[in-house]
Amino acid sequence: MSRVKDLWTRYRVVIVMIPSLIGLHWGWNELQKSGILMSTDSQQQEEGPFLPSVPPPALVMPPMPDFDKMKRDQK
């Protein structure tokens, strides 16, 4: 029994804090998923600080050079 008592006296903070942190993270995750605390305006926007409101333009490849025409021009 003294080993359990020694374990509790040495690691009391760890034994209490790790399950507490896990519970807090799980609870915060559940609140964010449920959307109870969000107003209807913010639910419609769904914009974060790093997400642009306008999507970036699509990348357009430049036209490929016509190698056959270049060869004909060189002759």
KATA-V758948 format. One line per field, one symbol per residue. ss: DSSP state (~ for helix, > for strand, _ for the rest). Layout:
BEGIN
ss: ???
END
This chain:
BEGIN
ss: _~~~~~~~~~_~~~~~~~~~~~~~~~~~~~~~~~_____~~~~~~_____________________~~~~~~~~_
END
